[in-house]
Amino acid sequence: MTDPVPNVCLFHAAGPLHPVEVAASPPGSVSEMKLTKHEHACVVLEKDGAKIVIDPGSFSPGAADIIAGADAILLTHEHMDHVNEAAINEALAARPELRVYAPAALAGTFAGHEGQFTAVAAGDDWTLGSFAVTVHGSEHAVIHPDIPQIANVGYLIDGSIYHPGDAYFVPPVPVSVLLLPTSGPWMKIGEAADYVRAVRPQQIVQIHEMLLSDIGLYLASNLLGEQGLTGLPLTVVPAGESLTL
């Protein structure tokens, strides 16, 4: 098989929140940011000594290590491939300063650590050290009419990097780097391409890809890449590796 064309992709959004003090740099500053991709939808963002983990799910066997040292965990929705309940609860018990931000539907999952959980919804914004976080969108994409929709939010970090969770919600603001889900029971490649065209990011980075075989990954890379339907290279970051943004 020939090497897949490199490519990149993104998605989603979310009441009153409490800032977490971590670093002294101004919120939303343009300091260099490190993005580390982990299995499926999980990414870690680091800047100026602050560390945010988004969607550490059950597909990451090393979720406890991924969460270690994080200042906050952002969860887009309640599905297990985005929420490693055991690892997150253990981390909350061990570190009272750790905070979780997620849709209200997840409050019961972390009921034993009520003071460490904040429910979020579209329109919310807060700061974490020098990170600025805004929330967008409200519903998970439709899987089937017989399956009830659940809450899903997307997170825009520093007005630049957008993680949509499981939805094709288009934020009403510019997005520079879109984290693009490329597999799932709720999406198809044509919709992913139209989503990129609607968001119009400068870069797309692949996430939510673990349901794809090697052939599926190759096809997604080509169809959603620069020579395919989006006109942008799809950046593919292997689990555990990083980008500097």
C-alpha positions as CSV (number, residue, x, y, z in Angstrom):
1,M,0.0,0.0,0.0
2,T,1.3,3.5,-0.8
3,D,1.7,6.0,2.0
4,P,-1.5,7.9,2.8
5,V,-1.5,11.6,2.0
6,P,-1.0,13.6,5.2
7,N,-4.2,15.4,6.3
8,V,-6.0,17.4,9.3
9,C,-9.7,17.9,10.7
10,L,-12.1,19.5,13.5
11,F,-15.8,19.9,15.2
12,H,-18.3,21.4,18.4
13,A,-19.4,23.8,21.6
14,A,-21.0,24.9,25.4
15,G,-23.3,28.5,31.7
16,P,-21.3,30.4,34.4
17,L,-17.7,29.0,34.9
18,H,-14.8,29.4,37.3
19,P,-11.3,30.3,36.0
20,V,-8.5,28.0,37.2
21,E,-5.3,29.8,38.0
22,V,-2.2,28.1,36.5
23,A,0.0,30.5,34.6
24,A,0.6,34.3,34.5
25,S,0.5,34.8,30.8
26,P,-2.6,36.7,29.4
27,P,-5.5,34.4,28.5
28,G,-5.6,33.6,24.8
29,S,-2.0,34.6,24.3
30,V,-0.2,33.5,21.2
31,S,2.5,31.5,23.0
32,E,3.6,28.3,21.3
33,M,1.1,25.5,21.9
34,K,1.9,21.8,21.9
35,L,-0.9,19.4,20.8
36,T,-0.4,15.7,21.6
37,K,-2.7,13.2,19.9
38,H,-3.8,10.1,21.7
39,E,-6.1,7.3,20.8
40,H,-9.3,8.2,19.0
41,A,-10.7,11.6,20.1
42,C,-8.3,12.3,22.9
43,V,-5.9,15.3,22.6
44,V,-3.7,17.1,25.1
45,L,-2.9,20.8,24.8
46,E,0.0,22.4,26.7
47,K,1.1,26.0,26.9
48,D,2.8,28.2,29.4
49,G,2.8,25.5,32.0
50,A,-0.9,24.7,31.7
51,K,-2.2,21.4,30.5
52,I,-5.7,20.6,29.2
53,V,-6.9,17.1,28.3
54,I,-9.9,16.7,26.0
55,D,-11.9,13.5,25.8
56,P,-9.7,10.9,27.5
57,G,-11.9,7.8,26.6
58,S,-11.9,4.1,27.1
59,F,-10.0,3.5,23.8
60,S,-6.8,4.9,25.6
61,P,-5.3,2.2,27.7
62,G,-3.0,4.8,29.2
63,A,-5.7,7.2,30.2
64,A,-4.4,7.5,33.7
65,D,-1.0,8.6,32.5
66,I,-2.5,10.9,29.9
67,I,-4.5,12.7,32.6
68,A,-1.6,12.9,35.0
69,G,-0.5,16.5,35.6
70,A,-3.5,17.9,33.8
71,D,-5.0,21.1,35.2
72,A,-8.4,20.4,33.6
73,I,-10.3,17.7,31.6
74,L,-12.8,18.8,29.0
75,L,-15.4,16.3,27.9
76,T,-17.6,16.8,24.8
77,H,-20.2,14.2,25.7
78,E,-21.0,11.0,27.7
79,H,-20.1,8.2,25.3
80,M,-17.4,5.8,26.6
81,D,-15.0,6.4,23.8
82,H,-14.7,10.0,25.0
83,V,-15.0,9.4,28.8
84,N,-12.8,6.9,30.7
85,E,-14.9,7.1,33.9
86,A,-12.7,5.0,36.1
87,A,-9.5,6.8,35.2
88,I,-11.0,10.3,35.6
89,N,-12.7,9.5,38.9
90,E,-9.4,8.1,40.3
91,A,-7.6,11.2,39.2
92,L,-10.2,13.5,40.8
93,A,-9.9,11.5,44.1
94,A,-6.1,11.8,44.1
95,R,-5.9,15.5,43.0
96,P,-8.5,17.8,44.6
97,E,-7.2,20.7,42.4
98,L,-8.2,18.8,39.2
99,R,-11.3,20.1,37.4
100,V,-13.7,18.5,34.9
101,Y,-15.8,20.6,32.5
102,A,-18.6,18.7,30.6
103,P,-22.3,18.8,29.7
104,A,-24.6,18.6,32.7
105,A,-25.6,15.0,31.7
106,L,-22.2,13.9,33.1
107,A,-22.7,15.4,36.6
108,G,-23.8,12.0,38.0
109,T,-20.8,10.3,36.6
110,F,-18.6,12.4,38.8
111,A,-21.1,12.9,41.7
112,G,-18.4,11.8,44.2
113,H,-16.4,14.9,43.3
114,E,-19.1,17.5,43.0
115,G,-16.8,20.5,43.8
116,Q,-14.5,19.5,41.0
117,F,-17.2,19.3,38.2
118,T,-18.6,22.2,36.2
119,A,-21.4,21.8,33.8
120,V,-21.0,23.7,30.5
121,A,-23.2,24.6,27.6
122,A,-23.0,26.7,24.4
123,G,-22.0,30.2,25.0
124,D,-19.8,29.5,28.1
125,D,-16.3,30.9,28.3
126,W,-13.5,30.8,30.9
127,T,-9.7,30.8,31.2
128,L,-7.3,28.2,32.3
129,G,-3.9,29.8,32.8
130,S,-3.2,31.4,29.5
131,F,-5.7,29.3,27.7
132,A,-9.1,30.8,26.7
133,V,-11.9,28.3,26.2
134,T,-15.3,28.9,24.6
135,V,-18.1,26.3,24.1
136,H,-20.2,25.8,21.0
137,G,-23.0,23.5,19.9
138,S,-25.5,21.4,21.9
139,E,-26.4,18.1,20.4
140,H,-24.7,14.9,19.3
141,A,-25.0,14.1,15.6
142,V,-27.9,11.8,14.8
143,I,-26.9,8.1,14.7
144,H,-30.4,6.8,13.9
145,P,-33.9,8.2,14.5
146,D,-34.6,5.4,17.0
147,I,-31.6,6.4,19.1
148,P,-32.2,9.5,21.3
149,Q,-29.8,12.4,20.8
150,I,-27.6,13.3,23.7
151,A,-25.8,16.6,24.7
152,N,-22.6,17.3,22.9
153,V,-20.5,20.4,23.0
154,G,-17.4,21.5,21.1
155,Y,-14.5,23.4,22.6
156,L,-12.6,26.3,20.9
157,I,-9.3,26.9,22.5
158,D,-7.6,30.3,22.2
159,G,-10.0,31.2,19.4
160,S,-8.0,28.9,17.2
161,I,-8.2,25.1,17.8
162,Y,-11.7,23.5,17.7
163,H,-12.6,20.0,19.0
164,P,-16.2,19.3,17.9
165,G,-16.8,16.0,19.7
166,D,-19.4,14.0,17.8
167,A,-21.1,16.6,15.7
168,Y,-20.7,18.8,12.6
169,F,-21.6,22.0,14.4
170,V,-20.1,25.0,12.7
171,P,-18.9,27.6,15.2
172,P,-20.0,31.2,14.4
173,V,-16.4,32.3,14.7
174,P,-13.3,31.7,12.6
175,V,-11.4,28.4,13.3
176,S,-7.7,28.0,12.4
177,V,-7.2,24.4,13.3
178,L,-10.1,21.9,13.0
179,L,-9.8,18.5,14.7
180,L,-11.8,16.4,12.3
181,P,-13.5,13.1,13.2
182,T,-13.1,10.7,10.3
183,S,-15.0,7.7,11.5
184,G,-18.1,6.9,13.6
185,P,-21.7,5.5,13.4
186,W,-23.0,9.1,13.0
187,M,-20.9,10.4,10.1
188,K,-20.0,9.8,6.5
189,I,-17.1,11.0,4.4
190,G,-19.2,13.4,2.3
191,E,-20.5,15.1,5.4
192,A,-17.0,15.4,6.8
193,A,-15.9,17.1,3.6
194,D,-18.8,19.5,3.6
195,Y,-18.1,20.3,7.3
196,V,-14.5,21.3,6.5
197,R,-15.8,23.5,3.7
198,A,-18.3,25.2,6.0
199,V,-15.8,25.8,8.8
200,R,-13.0,26.9,6.4
201,P,-10.1,26.2,8.7
202,Q,-6.5,26.8,7.7
203,Q,-5.5,23.3,8.9
204,I,-7.3,20.0,9.6
205,V,-6.0,17.3,12.0
206,Q,-7.5,13.8,12.1
207,I,-9.2,12.6,15.2
208,H,-11.9,9.9,16.0
209,E,-10.4,7.5,13.5
210,M,-10.2,4.2,15.5
211,L,-13.1,2.6,13.7
212,L,-11.2,2.7,10.4
213,S,-9.1,-0.2,9.0
214,D,-5.8,0.6,7.3
215,I,-7.6,0.8,4.0
216,G,-10.3,3.1,5.6
217,L,-7.6,5.4,6.9
218,Y,-6.0,5.6,3.5
219,L,-9.3,6.4,1.8
220,A,-10.2,9.1,4.4
221,S,-6.7,10.7,3.9
222,N,-7.2,10.8,0.2
223,L,-10.8,11.8,0.0
224,L,-10.6,14.4,2.8
225,G,-7.1,15.6,1.9
226,E,-5.5,18.3,-0.3
227,Q,-6.1,16.4,-3.6
228,G,-9.6,15.3,-2.5
229,L,-12.7,17.2,-1.4
230,T,-11.4,19.8,1.0
231,G,-8.3,21.2,-0.7
232,L,-6.4,21.0,2.6
233,P,-3.8,18.4,3.6
234,L,-5.2,16.1,6.3
235,T,-2.6,16.0,9.1
236,V,-2.4,12.5,10.6
237,V,-0.7,12.4,14.0
238,P,0.1,8.9,15.4
239,A,-1.1,8.3,19.0
240,G,1.5,9.7,21.4
241,E,3.1,12.1,19.0
242,S,2.8,15.8,19.0
243,L,2.5,19.0,16.8
244,T,3.6,22.5,17.7
245,L,1.0,25.1,16.8
